[in-house]
Amino acid sequence: MSLYEAHEKATRIEKRLREQFGEHTHIALHLEPLKVNGCYVSPKEMNQHSRTSTQS
């Protein structure tokens, strides 16, 4: 999922929460990147990992 798609999804979630709990509800969503073996992995690193593992 791209950052743009994640942002769109988070915005929809915030809207639904405000509809349920009121317009003045404080909402803090934090998106976490992918973790592999306990370490954050960028999409670029994940793509490199995928290419090297399929070439074996």
C-alpha positions as CSV (number, residue, x, y, z in Angstrom):
1,M,0.0,0.0,0.0
2,S,1.4,3.4,-0.9
3,L,1.7,6.3,1.5
4,Y,-1.1,8.0,-0.4
5,E,-3.4,5.0,0.0
6,A,-2.6,4.7,3.7
7,H,-3.4,8.4,4.2
8,E,-6.7,8.0,2.4
9,K,-7.6,5.0,4.5
10,A,-6.6,6.8,7.7
11,T,-8.7,9.8,6.8
12,R,-11.7,7.5,6.3
13,I,-11.1,5.9,9.7
14,E,-10.9,9.3,11.3
15,K,-14.1,10.4,9.7
16,R,-16.0,7.3,10.9
17,L,-14.6,7.7,14.5
18,R,-15.7,11.4,14.6
19,E,-19.2,10.4,13.3
20,Q,-19.4,7.9,16.2
21,F,-17.8,9.9,19.0
22,G,-18.3,13.5,18.0
23,E,-16.6,16.1,15.9
24,H,-14.3,17.3,18.8
25,T,-12.9,13.8,19.4
26,H,-9.1,13.8,19.4
27,I,-7.8,11.1,17.0
28,A,-4.1,10.2,16.5
29,L,-3.3,7.6,13.9
30,H,0.3,6.5,13.4
31,L,1.2,4.4,10.4
32,E,4.1,2.0,10.9
33,P,6.3,0.8,8.0
34,L,6.9,-2.8,7.4
35,K,9.1,-4.7,9.9
36,V,11.2,-7.6,9.0
37,N,13.0,-9.4,11.9
38,G,12.2,-6.5,14.2
39,C,13.7,-3.8,11.9
40,Y,11.8,-1.3,9.8
41,V,12.2,-1.9,6.0
42,S,11.7,0.6,3.3
43,P,9.9,-0.4,0.1
44,K,13.1,0.0,-1.8
45,E,14.9,-2.5,0.6
46,M,11.9,-4.9,0.4
47,N,12.1,-4.8,-3.4
48,Q,15.8,-5.5,-3.4
49,H,15.2,-8.4,-0.9
50,S,12.5,-9.8,-3.1
51,R,14.7,-9.7,-6.2
52,T,17.6,-11.4,-4.5
53,S,15.5,-14.1,-2.9
54,T,13.8,-15.0,-6.2
55,Q,17.1,-15.1,-8.0
56,S,18.4,-17.9,-5.7
